[in-house]
Amino acid sequence: MKKGDKRGSHVGMIASFAIFILFLVAMYSVFEPALRTQKDKQNIVNYLENALINEFSGNLTTVAISPYSGNCSQIDNSELGFLGLNAVVRDKNAVIGSELRGQDLIVEATSENIAWIYYANVSFVNTATAETGCTTAEIKSITTTEEIYEEKILYGINNFQNLKDSLNVPPGSEYGFSFLMNNGTEFKANDIQASQDVYSKEILIQYINSNAEKLSGKIILKTW
């Protein structure tokens, strides 16, 4: 090669660049399936998060009433807009005894100047009262919100196969989830013990229990 001839150096640079490109292609061919699988799992978990939250949610009607101090209260169901069968009553401290009698919801006396009736399409704690001769309570407000229910989550766990079939997860993908309650108790559905490639996501939730209390919990989703 003549002095000052740069053809050789150019050829070397082109060869080095070609080798570098081949290296990148080889690396991509090695890692691309794993990256694609990880992305697919992430998409499935995101879909499951929305689908499960929707499955475990429902309307909650809250009626604020002003009971008469020292006397039980009664409320005509026609004013409440529901049958009162799936209702529980609370003051700021605890559940108050109540029951449906004919067209009236009877609520035990409370020392508080306000109480709340909660109604939803779930089973609340059973209560009863022997109170009679009650005074009609004043309805202060009626609101409806969408909430997540402990009962619906536990039903999904106990009937996981039916839940799984209804959610139409792509063939070849498996998933499970666990529910960590406010008191630390954990319930699991289709839990995986093997150390295979698992993608998981923790979802912080607020849920309603059988006493109509709103509590903090967690749903942990896994797919593999």
Stockholm file with secondary structure:
# STOCKHOLM 1.0

chainA/1-224         MKKGDKRGSHVGMIASFAIFILFLVAMYSVFEPALRTQKDKQNIVNYLENALINEFSGNLTTVAISPYSGNCSQIDNSELGFLGLNAVVRDKNAVIGSELRGQDLIVEATSENIAWIYYANVSFVNTATAETGCTTAEIKSITTTEEIYEEKILYGINNFQNLKDSLNVPPGSEYGFSFLMNNGTEFKANDIQASQDVYSKEILIQYINSNAEKLSGKIILKTW
#=GR chainA/1-224 SS CCTTCCHHHHHHHHHHHHHHHHHHHHHHHHHHHHHHHHHHHHHHHHHHHHHHHHHTEEEEEEEEEECCTTSCEEEEHHHHTSCSTTEEEECSSSEECEEEETTEEEECCCSSSCEEEEEESSCCCCCCCCCCSCEECEEEEEEEEEEEEHHHHHHHHHTHHHHHHHTTCCTTCCEEEEEECTTSCEEEESCCCSCSCCEEEEEEEEEECTTSCEEEEEEEEEEC
#=GC SS_cons         CCTTCCHHHHHHHHHHHHHHHHHHHHHHHHHHHHHHHHHHHHHHHHHHHHHHHHHTEEEEEEEEEECCTTSCEEEEHHHHTSCSTTEEEECSSSEECEEEETTEEEECCCSSSCEEEEEESSCCCCCCCCCCSCEECEEEEEEEEEEEEHHHHHHHHHTHHHHHHHTTCCTTCCEEEEEECTTSCEEEESCCCSCSCCEEEEEEEEEECTTSCEEEEEEEEEEC
//
